[in-house]
């Protein structure tokens, strides 16, 4: 076995998925059974939110919250809210790279499973499964970081 560090210390970056789970799931079908007679196509609104929390030394929870609703002129067909989370063990990752993992890579790893849970919940509610398109969390993170950097530069220029 080859020693990867000069002093034998365990200081290589390591990330591992410990667990993934449904943290919260809510499905509402407020107009059943009348909704199954409606002829119009509902307007679907989908929102995402990503959060993280350090739960122990070197252990972080990343939570992907997805809310979706379908509504039309006659009212709400359904509303669903899912918080799907994962526990990640993270060691020896530089602070400047940690945020990128927690807001881009972690959600990317969780999304396919959250997508399936959401589709199944909507289908179990009596509607066609809600199939979400893939999301480029890395690009969204970079866009958000660009906006934060631009705001910080604007604030520094006004000071």
N, C-alpha and C positions, 0 to 999 in steps of 0.2 A: 504494500500500500504506500502511495506517495503522499508525503506531507505537503499540503497546498499553501501553508504559511510558514514564515521563517521561525516563529516561536511555537508552532503547533496549536495555537489558539483557534477556536472555532469562530472565525470572523468573516466567513463568506456569506453573501446575501442568500437568504432562504425564505421562500414563501410556499405555504401549503394550505390546501383547503381542508379544514377540520370537519365541518358539517355544513349542510344547507337545509333550510326548513321554511315552512310557512309560518310566519309570525302572526299575521292577521289576515283574515279573509271574510269579506262581507258581500253578500249578494242580495239585492232587493229587486223584487218583481211586483211593484206597487199596483199595477193595473191588471193583474191576472184575475180571471181568465179572459177578460175582454181583449187584452192585448193580442191574443192569438187570432183575433178576427180582423185586426187592422190591416188595411191594404197598402198603406204608404210605407215607403222606405224611411226608417228613422235616421236622423243625423247622429253620427257617433263622435263623441268627444273623448279624447284620451290625453292623460297627463302623467308625467313621470317625475319622481323626486328621488334623489340618492342621498343617503346619510350614512355616517359611520360613527363608531363609538369604540373606544379602547375598553375592553372588558376585563383584561388581565395583562400581566407582563407579556409582551410579544403576541397578544391575541386581540384581534380587531373584528368587530361585527360590521359588515357592509349590508345595508338594507336598501332594497329597490322597491319603492312604492309606486304602484300603478293604479290609477283610477280611470274608469271608463263608464260612460253612460250613453244610452241610446234613447233619443227623444224625438217626438214628432208633434204635429199639431194637436193630436189627441192626448198627448201626455208622455210620461216617461215609460219606455218599454222595460228597461232594466238599468240598474246602476251596480257596479261592482268595484270593490276596492281590495287590493292585494298588497300586503307587505311580505316580500320574499327576501330572506336574509341568508347570509353565509358567515361562518366563522373562519377567519384566516389566521394562521400562524405566520408571523412576519418577524424575521430576525436579521439584523445587520444590514438593513436597507437604509441608505442615506435619506435624511429627512426631505430633501428636495425631490426625491423620487417616490416617497411614500404617498404623497397626495395624489400623484398620477395613478398609482395602483388602486387606491381606495375609491377614486371617483371615475376611473375609466376601465381598468383591467378587471377589477372585482365585479362591477356590474355586468361587464361583458360575459364573464364566466357564469353569472347567475341568470342572465336574461333568458336563455333557452328553456330553463326549468320553470321560471316565472311565466313565460309565454304559454307553456303547456297547462299549468295550473289555471291560468286565466281562461284559456280556451275551453277547458273542461268545465269550469264553473258556469260559464255562459251557456254551454251546451246542456249541462244538467238542469239549467233553468228553463229549458224548452226553446232555446233560440239556436240559430246556426252558430258554430264555434267562432269566437272572435280571434282571428289569426293576425297577430301583430307582425308588421314588417320588421326585419332586422334593424338594429340601431347601432350606429357607429359612435359608441361612447367615447372613444379616443378623440374623434373629431369634435364632439360636443365639449369635451373637457378642454381641448386646445382653444376652442372658440371662447369659452367662458374665461379662461386664463388671459386671453388677449384683451377681453373687455375689462377684466380686473386691472391688468397692467396699464391699459390706456386711461382708466379712471384714476389710478395712482399717479400717473405722469401728469394728468390734468390737475389733480389736487396739488401736486408739488409745484406746478407752474403758477398756480394761483396763490400760493403761500407767500 
